[in-house]
């Protein structure tokens, strides 16, 4: 993990939003409530606000497969 640092006066923080959804089945019965925490990264400027990009994306099937292989 990274370390927490103070924001420079020349920079502004990235805004964030919560997105709430209700998942229903075809009949209309509520199956689950979902919430996503989304960063509005599109407001950043390349090589001004960040220097490199890393987006960890994985599927739970891949994680389970790696755990089985490791065992």
CHARMM-style PDB file with segment names, atoms N, HN, CA, C and O in Angstrom:
ATOM      1  N   UNK     1       0.844  -1.184   0.000  1.00  0.00      PROA
ATOM      2  CA  UNK     1       0.000   0.000   0.000  1.00  0.00      PROA
ATOM      3  C   UNK     1       0.885   1.242   0.000  1.00  0.00      PROA
ATOM      4  O   UNK     1       2.039   1.205   0.426  1.00  0.00      PROA
ATOM      5  N   UNK     2       0.321   2.328  -0.483  1.00  0.00      PROA
ATOM      6  HN  UNK     2      -0.616   2.358  -0.830  1.00  0.00      PROA
ATOM      7  CA  UNK     2       1.048   3.588  -0.493  1.00  0.00      PROA
ATOM      8  C   UNK     2       0.943   4.282   0.846  1.00  0.00      PROA
ATOM      9  O   UNK     2       0.305   3.790   1.777  1.00  0.00      PROA
ATOM     10  N   UNK     3       1.559   5.389   0.921  1.00  0.00      PROA
ATOM     11  HN  UNK     3       2.078   5.789   0.165  1.00  0.00      PROA
ATOM     12  CA  UNK     3       1.503   6.160   2.166  1.00  0.00      PROA
ATOM     13  C   UNK     3       0.684   7.429   1.946  1.00  0.00      PROA
ATOM     14  O   UNK     3       0.623   7.965   0.840  1.00  0.00      PROA
ATOM     15  N   UNK     4       0.073   7.885   2.999  1.00  0.00      PROA
ATOM     16  HN  UNK     4       0.123   7.449   3.898  1.00  0.00      PROA
ATOM     17  CA  UNK     4      -0.769   9.070   2.946  1.00  0.00      PROA
ATOM     18  C   UNK     4       0.108  10.317   3.000  1.00  0.00      PROA
ATOM     19  O   UNK     4       0.935  10.465   3.899  1.00  0.00      PROA
ATOM     20  N   UNK     5      -0.078  11.208   2.037  1.00  0.00      PROA
ATOM     21  HN  UNK     5      -0.751  11.089   1.307  1.00  0.00      PROA
ATOM     22  CA  UNK     5       0.697  12.450   1.990  1.00  0.00      PROA
ATOM     23  C   UNK     5      -0.254  13.631   1.905  1.00  0.00      PROA
ATOM     24  O   UNK     5      -1.425  13.474   1.560  1.00  0.00      PROA
ATOM     25  N   UNK     6       0.248  14.794   2.215  1.00  0.00      PROA
ATOM     26  HN  UNK     6       1.200  14.921   2.495  1.00  0.00      PROA
ATOM     27  CA  UNK     6      -0.567  16.010   2.144  1.00  0.00      PROA
ATOM     28  C   UNK     6      -0.736  16.446   0.693  1.00  0.00      PROA
ATOM     29  O   UNK     6       0.155  16.249  -0.133  1.00  0.00      PROA
ATOM     30  N   UNK     7      -1.873  17.032   0.397  1.00  0.00      PROA
ATOM     31  HN  UNK     7      -2.597  17.193   1.069  1.00  0.00      PROA
ATOM     32  CA  UNK     7      -2.151  17.537  -0.941  1.00  0.00      PROA
ATOM     33  C   UNK     7      -1.485  18.897  -1.114  1.00  0.00      PROA
ATOM     34  O   UNK     7      -1.590  19.763  -0.245  1.00  0.00      PROA
ATOM     35  N   UNK     8      -0.800  19.079  -2.238  1.00  0.00      PROA
ATOM     36  HN  UNK     8      -0.715  18.376  -2.943  1.00  0.00      PROA
ATOM     37  CA  UNK     8      -0.166  20.361  -2.511  1.00  0.00      PROA
ATOM     38  C   UNK     8      -1.228  21.424  -2.768  1.00  0.00      PROA
ATOM     39  O   UNK     8      -2.323  21.108  -3.234  1.00  0.00      PROA
ATOM     40  N   UNK     9      -0.918  22.655  -2.473  1.00  0.00      PROA
ATOM     41  HN  UNK     9      -0.029  22.911  -2.095  1.00  0.00      PROA
ATOM     42  CA  UNK     9      -1.877  23.739  -2.665  1.00  0.00      PROA
ATOM     43  C   UNK     9      -2.211  23.961  -4.138  1.00  0.00      PROA
ATOM     44  O   UNK     9      -3.295  24.442  -4.469  1.00  0.00      PROA
ATOM     45  N   UNK    10      -1.258  23.602  -5.036  1.00  0.00      PROA
ATOM     46  HN  UNK    10      -0.378  23.211  -4.768  1.00  0.00      PROA
ATOM     47  CA  UNK    10      -1.495  23.796  -6.467  1.00  0.00      PROA
ATOM     48  C   UNK    10      -2.406  22.721  -7.067  1.00  0.00      PROA
ATOM     49  O   UNK    10      -2.910  22.892  -8.177  1.00  0.00      PROA
ATOM     50  N   UNK    11      -2.622  21.621  -6.351  1.00  0.00      PROA
ATOM     51  HN  UNK    11      -2.213  21.482  -5.449  1.00  0.00      PROA
ATOM     52  CA  UNK    11      -3.460  20.525  -6.852  1.00  0.00      PROA
ATOM     53  C   UNK    11      -4.826  20.543  -6.194  1.00  0.00      PROA
ATOM     54  O   UNK    11      -5.001  21.110  -5.115  1.00  0.00      PROA
ATOM     55  N   UNK    12      -5.788  19.921  -6.848  1.00  0.00      PROA
ATOM     56  HN  UNK    12      -5.646  19.461  -7.724  1.00  0.00      PROA
ATOM     57  CA  UNK    12      -7.108  19.774  -6.245  1.00  0.00      PROA
ATOM     58  C   UNK    12      -7.428  18.284  -6.151  1.00  0.00      PROA
ATOM     59  O   UNK    12      -6.986  17.510  -7.000  1.00  0.00      PROA
ATOM     60  N   UNK    13      -8.178  17.872  -5.150  1.00  0.00      PROA
ATOM     61  HN  UNK    13      -8.537  18.501  -4.460  1.00  0.00      PROA
ATOM     62  CA  UNK    13      -8.457  16.445  -4.974  1.00  0.00      PROA
ATOM     63  C   UNK    13      -9.391  15.910  -6.057  1.00  0.00      PROA
ATOM     64  O   UNK    13     -10.153  16.662  -6.665  1.00  0.00      PROA
ATOM     65  N   UNK    14      -9.318  14.607  -6.285  1.00  0.00      PROA
ATOM     66  HN  UNK    14      -8.699  13.996  -5.791  1.00  0.00      PROA
ATOM     67  CA  UNK    14     -10.191  13.948  -7.245  1.00  0.00      PROA
ATOM     68  C   UNK    14     -11.552  13.763  -6.588  1.00  0.00      PROA
ATOM     69  O   UNK    14     -11.630  13.312  -5.445  1.00  0.00      PROA
ATOM     70  N   UNK    15     -12.616  14.104  -7.292  1.00  0.00      PROA
ATOM     71  HN  UNK    15     -12.552  14.470  -8.221  1.00  0.00      PROA
ATOM     72  CA  UNK    15     -13.947  13.927  -6.721  1.00  0.00      PROA
ATOM     73  C   UNK    15     -14.363  12.463  -6.829  1.00  0.00      PROA
ATOM     74  O   UNK    15     -13.911  11.741  -7.718  1.00  0.00      PROA
ATOM     75  N   UNK    16     -15.223  12.039  -5.920  1.00  0.00      PROA
ATOM     76  HN  UNK    16     -15.590  12.626  -5.199  1.00  0.00      PROA
ATOM     77  CA  UNK    16     -15.701  10.665  -5.873  1.00  0.00      PROA
ATOM     78  C   UNK    16     -17.223  10.654  -5.784  1.00  0.00      PROA
ATOM     79  O   UNK    16     -17.847  11.639  -5.389  1.00  0.00      PROA
ATOM     80  N   UNK    17     -17.800   9.526  -6.159  1.00  0.00      PROA
ATOM     81  HN  UNK    17     -17.293   8.726  -6.480  1.00  0.00      PROA
ATOM     82  CA  UNK    17     -19.254   9.384  -6.090  1.00  0.00      PROA
ATOM     83  C   UNK    17     -19.598   7.959  -5.696  1.00  0.00      PROA
ATOM     84  O   UNK    17     -18.856   7.024  -5.996  1.00  0.00      PROA
ATOM     85  N   UNK    18     -20.718   7.801  -5.029  1.00  0.00      PROA
ATOM     86  HN  UNK    18     -21.321   8.560  -4.785  1.00  0.00      PROA
ATOM     87  CA  UNK    18     -21.290   6.492  -4.743  1.00  0.00      PROA
ATOM     88  C   UNK    18     -22.398   6.244  -5.760  1.00  0.00      PROA
ATOM     89  O   UNK    18     -23.213   7.130  -6.017  1.00  0.00      PROA
ATOM     90  N   UNK    19     -22.433   5.056  -6.337  1.00  0.00      PROA
ATOM     91  HN  UNK    19     -21.771   4.337  -6.128  1.00  0.00      PROA
ATOM     92  CA  UNK    19     -23.503   4.670  -7.252  1.00  0.00      PROA
ATOM     93  C   UNK    19     -24.218   3.474  -6.627  1.00  0.00      PROA
ATOM     94  O   UNK    19     -23.598   2.446  -6.352  1.00  0.00      PROA
ATOM     95  N   UNK    20     -25.526   3.613  -6.404  1.00  0.00      PROA
ATOM     96  HN  UNK    20     -26.029   4.447  -6.627  1.00  0.00      PROA
ATOM     97  CA  UNK    20     -26.323   2.568  -5.789  1.00  0.00      PROA
ATOM     98  C   UNK    20     -27.247   1.949  -6.831  1.00  0.00      PROA
ATOM     99  O   UNK    20     -27.857   2.662  -7.628  1.00  0.00      PROA
ATOM    100  N   UNK    21     -27.349   0.611  -6.824  1.00  0.00      PROA
ATOM    101  HN  UNK    21     -26.853   0.032  -6.177  1.00  0.00      PROA
ATOM    102  CA  UNK    21     -28.221  -0.101  -7.754  1.00  0.00      PROA
ATOM    103  C   UNK    21     -28.995  -1.166  -7.007  1.00  0.00      PROA
ATOM    104  O   UNK    21     -28.530  -1.709  -6.004  1.00  0.00      PROA
ATOM    105  N   UNK    22     -30.167  -1.454  -7.503  1.00  0.00      PROA
ATOM    106  HN  UNK    22     -30.545  -1.013  -8.318  1.00  0.00      PROA
ATOM    107  CA  UNK    22     -30.971  -2.550  -6.981  1.00  0.00      PROA
ATOM    108  C   UNK    22     -31.115  -3.567  -8.101  1.00  0.00      PROA
ATOM    109  O   UNK    22     -31.682  -3.268  -9.152  1.00  0.00      PROA
ATOM    110  N   UNK    23     -30.602  -4.771  -7.873  1.00  0.00      PROA
ATOM    111  HN  UNK    23     -30.142  -5.014  -7.019  1.00  0.00      PROA
ATOM    112  CA  UNK    23     -30.688  -5.833  -8.870  1.00  0.00      PROA
ATOM    113  C   UNK    23     -31.964  -6.633  -8.628  1.00  0.00      PROA
ATOM    114  O   UNK    23     -32.246  -7.043  -7.502  1.00  0.00      PROA
ATOM    115  N   UNK    24     -32.729  -6.848  -9.691  1.00  0.00      PROA
ATOM    116  HN  UNK    24     -32.500  -6.514 -10.605  1.00  0.00      PROA
ATOM    117  CA  UNK    24     -33.970  -7.618  -9.591  1.00  0.00      PROA
ATOM    118  C   UNK    24     -33.919  -8.792 -10.557  1.00  0.00      PROA
ATOM    119  O   UNK    24     -33.181  -8.770 -11.542  1.00  0.00      PROA
ATOM    120  N   UNK    25     -34.713  -9.818 -10.265  1.00  0.00      PROA
ATOM    121  HN  UNK    25     -35.313  -9.836  -9.465  1.00  0.00      PROA
ATOM    122  CA  UNK    25     -34.823 -10.933 -11.192  1.00  0.00      PROA
ATOM    123  C   UNK    25     -35.903 -10.611 -12.223  1.00  0.00      PROA
ATOM    124  O   UNK    25     -36.551  -9.570 -12.107  1.00  0.00      PROA
ATOM    125  N   UNK    26     -36.122 -11.463 -13.224  1.00  0.00      PROA
ATOM    126  HN  UNK    26     -35.596 -12.308 -13.318  1.00  0.00      PROA
ATOM    127  CA  UNK    26     -37.111 -11.152 -14.264  1.00  0.00      PROA
ATOM    128  C   UNK    26     -38.540 -10.934 -13.743  1.00  0.00      PROA
ATOM    129  O   UNK    26     -39.337 -10.246 -14.380  1.00  0.00      PROA
ATOM    130  N   UNK    27     -38.850 -11.511 -12.608  1.00  0.00      PROA
ATOM    131  HN  UNK    27     -38.202 -12.070 -12.090  1.00  0.00      PROA
ATOM    132  CA  UNK    27     -40.189 -11.344 -12.037  1.00  0.00      PROA
ATOM    133  C   UNK    27     -40.342  -9.966 -11.391  1.00  0.00      PROA
ATOM    134  O   UNK    27     -41.454  -9.449 -11.287  1.00  0.00      PROA
ATOM    135  N   UNK    28     -39.241  -9.379 -10.963  1.00  0.00      PROA
ATOM    136  HN  UNK    28     -38.337  -9.799 -11.048  1.00  0.00      PROA
ATOM    137  CA  UNK    28     -39.276  -8.065 -10.328  1.00  0.00      PROA
ATOM    138  C   UNK    28     -38.961  -8.106  -8.847  1.00  0.00      PROA
ATOM    139  O   UNK    28     -39.053  -7.084  -8.168  1.00  0.00      PROA
ATOM    140  N   UNK    29     -38.588  -9.285  -8.328  1.00  0.00      PROA
ATOM    141  HN  UNK    29     -38.514 -10.115  -8.879  1.00  0.00      PROA
ATOM    142  CA  UNK    29     -38.239  -9.410  -6.917  1.00  0.00      PROA
ATOM    143  C   UNK    29     -36.795  -8.945  -6.727  1.00  0.00      PROA
ATOM    144  O   UNK    29     -35.917  -9.284  -7.520  1.00  0.00      PROA
ATOM    145  N   UNK    30     -36.562  -8.178  -5.684  1.00  0.00      PROA
ATOM    146  HN  UNK    30     -37.275  -7.902  -5.040  1.00  0.00      PROA
ATOM    147  CA  UNK    30     -35.223  -7.660  -5.396  1.00  0.00      PROA
ATOM    148  C   UNK    30     -34.308  -8.813  -5.002  1.00  0.00      PROA
ATOM    149  O   UNK    30     -34.602  -9.566  -4.074  1.00  0.00      PROA
ATOM    150  N   UNK    31     -33.183  -8.941  -5.727  1.00  0.00      PROA
ATOM    151  HN  UNK    31     -32.944  -8.330  -6.481  1.00  0.00      PROA
ATOM    152  CA  UNK    31     -32.224 -10.004  -5.465  1.00  0.00      PROA
ATOM    153  C   UNK    31     -31.095  -9.496  -4.579  1.00  0.00      PROA
ATOM    154  O   UNK    31     -30.719 -10.163  -3.615  1.00  0.00      PROA
ATOM    155  N   UNK    32     -30.546  -8.315  -4.896  1.00  0.00      PROA
ATOM    156  HN  UNK    32     -30.851  -7.774  -5.679  1.00  0.00      PROA
ATOM    157  CA  UNK    32     -29.462  -7.756  -4.088  1.00  0.00      PROA
ATOM    158  C   UNK    32     -29.349  -6.254  -4.295  1.00  0.00      PROA
ATOM    159  O   UNK    32     -29.800  -5.699  -5.297  1.00  0.00      PROA
ATOM    160  N   UNK    33     -28.737  -5.630  -3.322  1.00  0.00      PROA
ATOM    161  HN  UNK    33     -28.370  -6.081  -2.508  1.00  0.00      PROA
ATOM    162  CA  UNK    33     -28.421  -4.207  -3.387  1.00  0.00      PROA
ATOM    163  C   UNK    33     -26.927  -4.091  -3.661  1.00  0.00      PROA
ATOM    164  O   UNK    33     -26.122  -4.764  -3.019  1.00  0.00      PROA
ATOM    165  N   UNK    34     -26.556  -3.241  -4.612  1.00  0.00      PROA
ATOM    166  HN  UNK    34     -27.210  -2.694  -5.134  1.00  0.00      PROA
ATOM    167  CA  UNK    34     -25.153  -3.073  -4.957  1.00  0.00      PROA
ATOM    168  C   UNK    34     -24.753  -1.614  -4.797  1.00  0.00      PROA
ATOM    169  O   UNK    34     -25.545  -0.706  -5.050  1.00  0.00      PROA
ATOM    170  N   UNK    35     -23.518  -1.406  -4.374  1.00  0.00      PROA
ATOM    171  HN  UNK    35     -22.874  -2.144  -4.169  1.00  0.00      PROA
ATOM    172  CA  UNK    35     -22.980  -0.054  -4.248  1.00  0.00      PROA
ATOM    173  C   UNK    35     -21.579  -0.034  -4.855  1.00  0.00      PROA
ATOM    174  O   UNK    35     -20.797  -0.962  -4.648  1.00  0.00      PROA
ATOM    175  N   UNK    36     -21.267   1.002  -5.589  1.00  0.00      PROA
ATOM    176  HN  UNK    36     -21.902   1.757  -5.758  1.00  0.00      PROA
ATOM    177  CA  UNK    36     -19.947   1.169  -6.193  1.00  0.00      PROA
ATOM    178  C   UNK    36     -19.390   2.531  -5.802  1.00  0.00      PROA
ATOM    179  O   UNK    36     -20.104   3.534  -5.806  1.00  0.00      PROA
ATOM    180  N   UNK    37     -18.112   2.549  -5.467  1.00  0.00      PROA
ATOM    181  HN  UNK    37     -17.532   1.735  -5.463  1.00  0.00      PROA
ATOM    182  CA  UNK    37     -17.403   3.776  -5.129  1.00  0.00      PROA
ATOM    183  C   UNK    37     -16.567   4.135  -6.346  1.00  0.00      PROA
ATOM    184  O   UNK    37     -15.629   3.411  -6.679  1.00  0.00      PROA
ATOM    185  N   UNK    38     -16.887   5.244  -7.023  1.00  0.00      PROA
ATOM    186  HN  UNK    38     -17.650   5.832  -6.753  1.00  0.00      PROA
ATOM    187  CA  UNK    38     -16.288   5.590  -8.301  1.00  0.00      PROA
ATOM    188  C   UNK    38     -15.499   6.885  -8.185  1.00  0.00      PROA
ATOM    189  O   UNK    38     -15.992   7.888  -7.670  1.00  0.00      PROA
ATOM    190  N   UNK    39     -14.261   6.841  -8.676  1.00  0.00      PROA
ATOM    191  HN  UNK    39     -13.861   6.026  -9.094  1.00  0.00      PROA
ATOM    192  CA  UNK    39     -13.433   8.043  -8.749  1.00  0.00      PROA
ATOM    193  C   UNK    39     -13.673   8.727 -10.083  1.00  0.00      PROA
ATOM    194  O   UNK    39     -13.787   8.058 -11.111  1.00  0.00      PROA
ATOM    195  N   UNK    40     -13.750  10.019 -10.080  1.00  0.00      PROA
ATOM    196  HN  UNK    40     -13.657  10.563  -9.246  1.00  0.00      PROA
ATOM    197  CA  UNK    40     -13.920  10.789 -11.320  1.00  0.00      PROA
ATOM    198  C   UNK    40     -12.543  11.134 -11.870  1.00  0.00      PROA
ATOM    199  O   UNK    40     -12.151  12.300 -11.895  1.00  0.00      PROA
ATOM    200  N   UNK    41     -11.805  10.107 -12.314  1.00  0.00      PROA
ATOM    201  HN  UNK    41     -12.123   9.159 -12.294  1.00  0.00      PROA
ATOM    202  CA  UNK    41     -10.441  10.281 -12.787  1.00  0.00      PROA
ATOM    203  C   UNK    41     -10.334  10.999 -14.106  1.00  0.00      PROA
ATOM    204  O   UNK    41      -9.244  11.424 -14.490  1.00  0.00      PROA
ATOM    205  N   UNK    42     -11.441  11.145 -14.814  1.00  0.00      PROA
ATOM    206  HN  UNK    42     -12.326  10.799 -14.502  1.00  0.00      PROA
ATOM    207  CA  UNK    42     -11.404  11.817 -16.105  1.00  0.00      PROA
ATOM    208  C   UNK    42     -11.077  13.304 -15.965  1.00  0.00      PROA
ATOM    209  O   UNK    42     -10.806  13.973 -16.963  1.00  0.00      PROA
ATOM    210  N   UNK    43     -11.100  13.820 -14.747  1.00  0.00      PROA
ATOM    211  HN  UNK    43     -11.320  13.277 -13.937  1.00  0.00      PROA
ATOM    212  CA  UNK    43     -10.770  15.228 -14.518  1.00  0.00      PROA
ATOM    213  C   UNK    43      -9.259  15.455 -14.428  1.00  0.00      PROA
ATOM    214  O   UNK    43      -8.803  16.598 -14.403  1.00  0.00      PROA
ATOM    215  N   UNK    44      -8.486  14.368 -14.381  1.00  0.00      PROA
ATOM    216  HN  UNK    44      -8.857  13.440 -14.402  1.00  0.00      PROA
ATOM    217  CA  UNK    44      -7.036  14.499 -14.272  1.00  0.00      PROA
ATOM    218  C   UNK    44      -6.401  14.771 -15.631  1.00  0.00      PROA
ATOM    219  O   UNK    44      -6.963  14.440 -16.675  1.00  0.00      PROA
ATOM    220  N   UNK    45      -5.226  15.377 -15.594  1.00  0.00      PROA
ATOM    221  HN  UNK    45      -4.770  15.646 -14.745  1.00  0.00      PROA
ATOM    222  CA  UNK    45      -4.465  15.648 -16.810  1.00  0.00      PROA
ATOM    223  C   UNK    45      -3.202  14.800 -16.792  1.00  0.00      PROA
ATOM    224  O   UNK    45      -2.497  14.743 -15.785  1.00  0.00      PROA
ATOM    225  N   UNK    46      -2.918  14.139 -17.921  1.00  0.00      PROA
ATOM    226  HN  UNK    46      -3.491  14.186 -18.740  1.00  0.00      PROA
ATOM    227  CA  UNK    46      -1.747  13.273 -18.025  1.00  0.00      PROA
ATOM    228  C   UNK    46      -0.460  14.067 -17.817  1.00  0.00      PROA
ATOM    229  O   UNK    46      -0.326  15.187 -18.311  1.00  0.00      PROA
ATOM    230  N   UNK    47       0.477  13.484 -17.089  1.00  0.00      PROA
ATOM    231  HN  UNK    47       0.368  12.575 -16.688  1.00  0.00      PROA
ATOM    232  CA  UNK    47       1.792  14.037 -16.771  1.00  0.00      PROA
ATOM    233  C   UNK    47       1.727  15.307 -15.934  1.00  0.00      PROA
ATOM    234  O   UNK    47       2.759  15.930 -15.684  1.00  0.00      PROA
ATOM    235  N   UNK    48       0.543  15.698 -15.499  1.00  0.00      PROA
ATOM    236  HN  UNK    48      -0.295  15.192 -15.702  1.00  0.00      PROA
ATOM    237  CA  UNK    48       0.403  16.807 -14.560  1.00  0.00      PROA
ATOM    238  C   UNK    48      -0.057  16.245 -13.225  1.00  0.00      PROA
ATOM    239  O   UNK    48       0.564  16.496 -12.192  1.00  0.00      PROA
ATOM    240  N   UNK    49      -1.153  15.481 -13.247  1.00  0.00      PROA
ATOM    241  HN  UNK    49      -1.658  15.277 -14.086  1.00  0.00      PROA
ATOM    242  CA  UNK    49      -1.698  14.896 -12.034  1.00  0.00      PROA
ATOM    243  C   UNK    49      -1.177  13.487 -11.768  1.00  0.00      PROA
ATOM    244  O   UNK    49      -1.205  13.032 -10.624  1.00  0.00      PROA
ATOM    245  N   UNK    50      -0.706  12.792 -12.786  1.00  0.00      PROA
ATOM    246  HN  UNK    50      -0.683  13.161 -13.715  1.00  0.00      PROA
ATOM    247  CA  UNK    50      -0.173  11.442 -12.614  1.00  0.00      PROA
ATOM    248  C   UNK    50       0.885  11.176 -13.667  1.00  0.00      PROA
ATOM    249  O   UNK    50       0.923  11.828 -14.711  1.00  0.00      PROA
ATOM    250  N   UNK    51       1.751  10.199 -13.375  1.00  0.00      PROA
ATOM    251  HN  UNK    51       1.720   9.670 -12.527  1.00  0.00      PROA
ATOM    252  CA  UNK    51       2.826   9.875 -14.305  1.00  0.00      PROA
ATOM    253  C   UNK    51       2.668   8.485 -14.906  1.00  0.00      PROA
ATOM    254  O   UNK    51       3.118   8.249 -16.027  1.00  0.00      PROA
ATOM    255  N   UNK    52       2.034   7.554 -14.182  1.00  0.00      PROA
ATOM    256  HN  UNK    52       1.668   7.746 -13.271  1.00  0.00      PROA
ATOM    257  CA  UNK    52       1.836   6.209 -14.704  1.00  0.00      PROA
ATOM    258  C   UNK    52       0.438   5.728 -14.353  1.00  0.00      PROA
ATOM    259  O   UNK    52      -0.201   6.251 -13.440  1.00  0.00      PROA
ATOM    260  N   UNK    53      -0.027   4.732 -15.084  1.00  0.00      PROA
ATOM    261  HN  UNK    53       0.492   4.307 -15.826  1.00  0.00      PROA
ATOM    262  CA  UNK    53      -1.386   4.228 -14.900  1.00  0.00      PROA
ATOM    263  C   UNK    53      -1.320   2.738 -14.581  1.00  0.00      PROA
ATOM    264  O   UNK    53      -0.613   1.985 -15.252  1.00  0.00      PROA
ATOM    265  N   UNK    54      -2.056   2.317 -13.561  1.00  0.00      PROA
ATOM    266  HN  UNK    54      -2.630   2.928 -13.016  1.00  0.00      PROA
ATOM    267  CA  UNK    54      -2.164   0.904 -13.213  1.00  0.00      PROA
ATOM    268  C   UNK    54      -3.584   0.642 -12.764  1.00  0.00      PROA
ATOM    269  O   UNK    54      -4.066   1.266 -11.818  1.00  0.00      PROA
ATOM    270  N   UNK    55      -4.259  -0.278 -13.437  1.00  0.00      PROA
ATOM    271  HN  UNK    55      -3.868  -0.784 -14.206  1.00  0.00      PROA
ATOM    272  CA  UNK    55      -5.629  -0.620 -13.069  1.00  0.00      PROA
ATOM    273  C   UNK    55      -5.717  -2.116 -12.829  1.00  0.00      PROA
ATOM    274  O   UNK    55      -5.729  -2.898 -13.780  1.00  0.00      PROA
ATOM    275  N   UNK    56      -5.779  -2.525 -11.562  1.00  0.00      PROA
ATOM    276  HN  UNK    56      -5.769  -1.890 -10.790  1.00  0.00      PROA
ATOM    277  CA  UNK    56      -5.903  -3.958 -11.298  1.00  0.00      PROA
ATOM    278  C   UNK    56      -7.321  -4.442 -11.603  1.00  0.00      PROA
ATOM    279  O   UNK    56      -8.292  -3.982 -11.003  1.00  0.00      PROA
ATOM    280  N   UNK    57      -7.419  -5.376 -12.543  1.00  0.00      PROA
ATOM    281  HN  UNK    57      -6.630  -5.751 -13.030  1.00  0.00      PROA
ATOM    282  CA  UNK    57      -8.715  -5.930 -12.919  1.00  0.00      PROA
ATOM    283  C   UNK    57      -8.574  -7.444 -12.912  1.00  0.00      PROA
ATOM    284  O   UNK    57      -7.657  -7.988 -13.527  1.00  0.00      PROA
ATOM    285  N   UNK    58      -9.464  -8.113 -12.230  1.00  0.00      PROA
ATOM    286  HN  UNK    58     -10.209  -7.671 -11.731  1.00  0.00      PROA
ATOM    287  CA  UNK    58      -9.431  -9.568 -12.197  1.00  0.00      PROA
ATOM    288  C   UNK    58     -10.837 -10.107 -12.029  1.00  0.00      PROA
ATOM    289  O   UNK    58     -11.758  -9.387 -11.644  1.00  0.00      PROA
ATOM    290  N   UNK    59     -10.980 -11.369 -12.323  1.00  0.00      PROA
ATOM    291  HN  UNK    59     -10.232 -11.954 -12.637  1.00  0.00      PROA
ATOM    292  CA  UNK    59     -12.239 -12.042 -12.110  1.00  0.00      PROA
ATOM    293  C   UNK    59     -12.062 -13.027 -10.967  1.00  0.00      PROA
ATOM    294  O   UNK    59     -10.962 -13.539 -10.757  1.00  0.00      PROA
ATOM    295  N   UNK    60     -13.125 -13.296 -10.232  1.00  0.00      PROA
ATOM    296  HN  UNK    60     -14.018 -12.880 -10.403  1.00  0.00      PROA
ATOM    297  CA  UNK    60     -13.043 -14.191  -9.089  1.00  0.00      PROA
ATOM    298  C   UNK    60     -12.649 -15.601  -9.533  1.00  0.00      PROA
ATOM    299  O   UNK    60     -12.006 -16.326  -8.775  1.00  0.00      PROA
ATOM    300  N   UNK    61     -13.027 -15.999 -10.753  1.00  0.00      PROA
ATOM    301  HN  UNK    61     -13.550 -15.411 -11.370  1.00  0.00      PROA
ATOM    302  CA  UNK    61     -12.638 -17.315 -11.265  1.00  0.00      PROA
ATOM    303  C   UNK    61     -11.118 -17.424 -11.382  1.00  0.00      PROA
ATOM    304  O   UNK    61     -10.539 -18.467 -11.079  1.00  0.00      PROA
ATOM    305  N   UNK    62     -10.479 -16.345 -11.822  1.00  0.00      PROA
ATOM    306  HN  UNK    62     -10.949 -15.497 -12.068  1.00  0.00      PROA
ATOM    307  CA  UNK    62      -9.024 -16.347 -11.958  1.00  0.00      PROA
ATOM    308  C   UNK    62      -8.348 -16.470 -10.607  1.00  0.00      PROA
ATOM    309  O   UNK    62      -7.357 -17.188 -10.470  1.00  0.00      PROA
ATOM    310  N   UNK    63      -8.874 -15.778  -9.607  1.00  0.00      PROA
ATOM    311  HN  UNK    63      -9.679 -15.195  -9.718  1.00  0.00      PROA
ATOM    312  CA  UNK    63      -8.298 -15.830  -8.266  1.00  0.00      PROA
ATOM    313  C   UNK    63      -8.440 -17.237  -7.698  1.00  0.00      PROA
ATOM    314  O   UNK    63      -7.491 -17.768  -7.121  1.00  0.00      PROA
ATOM    315  N   UNK    64      -9.592 -17.835  -7.852  1.00  0.00      PROA
ATOM    316  HN  UNK    64     -10.363 -17.403  -8.321  1.00  0.00      PROA
ATOM    317  CA  UNK    64      -9.814 -19.205  -7.348  1.00  0.00      PROA
ATOM    318  C   UNK    64      -8.883 -20.193  -8.045  1.00  0.00      PROA
ATOM    319  O   UNK    64      -8.336 -21.087  -7.400  1.00  0.00      PROA
ATOM    320  N   UNK    65      -8.700 -20.041  -9.349  1.00  0.00      PROA
ATOM    321  HN  UNK    65      -9.144 -19.314  -9.874  1.00  0.00      PROA
ATOM    322  CA  UNK    65      -7.808 -20.928 -10.093  1.00  0.00      PROA
ATOM    323  C   UNK    65      -6.381 -20.817  -9.585  1.00  0.00      PROA
ATOM    324  O   UNK    65      -5.707 -21.833  -9.411  1.00  0.00      PROA
ATOM    325  N   UNK    66      -5.919 -19.617  -9.346  1.00  0.00      PROA
ATOM    326  HN  UNK    66      -6.467 -18.792  -9.487  1.00  0.00      PROA
ATOM    327  CA  UNK    66      -4.551 -19.422  -8.836  1.00  0.00      PROA
ATOM    328  C   UNK    66      -4.386 -20.025  -7.444  1.00  0.00      PROA
ATOM    329  O   UNK    66      -3.330 -20.573  -7.130  1.00  0.00      PROA
ATOM    330  N   UNK    67      -5.413 -19.932  -6.613  1.00  0.00      PROA
ATOM    331  HN  UNK    67      -6.271 -19.486  -6.868  1.00  0.00      PROA
ATOM    332  CA  UNK    67      -5.340 -20.517  -5.265  1.00  0.00      PROA
ATOM    333  C   UNK    67      -5.268 -22.038  -5.360  1.00  0.00      PROA
ATOM    334  O   UNK    67      -4.512 -22.672  -4.624  1.00  0.00      PROA
ATOM    335  N   UNK    68      -6.060 -22.632  -6.274  1.00  0.00      PROA
ATOM    336  HN  UNK    68      -6.674 -22.118  -6.873  1.00  0.00      PROA
ATOM    337  CA  UNK    68      -6.010 -24.089  -6.454  1.00  0.00      PROA
ATOM    338  C   UNK    68      -4.645 -24.517  -6.950  1.00  0.00      PROA
ATOM    339  O   UNK    68      -4.107 -25.515  -6.469  1.00  0.00      PROA
ATOM    340  N   UNK    69      -4.069 -23.797  -7.894  1.00  0.00      PROA
ATOM    341  HN  UNK    69      -4.506 -22.987  -8.285  1.00  0.00      PROA
ATOM    342  CA  UNK    69      -2.740 -24.132  -8.409  1.00  0.00      PROA
ATOM    343  C   UNK    69      -1.683 -23.993  -7.319  1.00  0.00      PROA
ATOM    344  O   UNK    69      -0.762 -24.806  -7.242  1.00  0.00      PROA
ATOM    345  N   UNK    70      -1.808 -22.971  -6.480  1.00  0.00      PROA
ATOM    346  HN  UNK    70      -2.556 -22.310  -6.543  1.00  0.00      PROA
ATOM    347  CA  UNK    70      -0.830 -22.743  -5.417  1.00  0.00      PROA
ATOM    348  C   UNK    70      -0.872 -23.847  -4.363  1.00  0.00      PROA
ATOM    349  O   UNK    70       0.150 -24.176  -3.761  1.00  0.00      PROA
ATOM    350  N   UNK    71      -2.056 -24.415  -4.141  1.00  0.00      PROA
ATOM    351  HN  UNK    71      -2.887 -24.148  -4.630  1.00  0.00      PROA
ATOM    352  CA  UNK    71      -2.167 -25.497  -3.155  1.00  0.00      PROA
ATOM    353  C   UNK    71      -1.589 -26.763  -3.708  1.00  0.00      PROA
ATOM    354  OT1 UNK    71      -1.588 -27.790  -3.029  1.00  0.00      PROA
TER     355      UNK     71
END
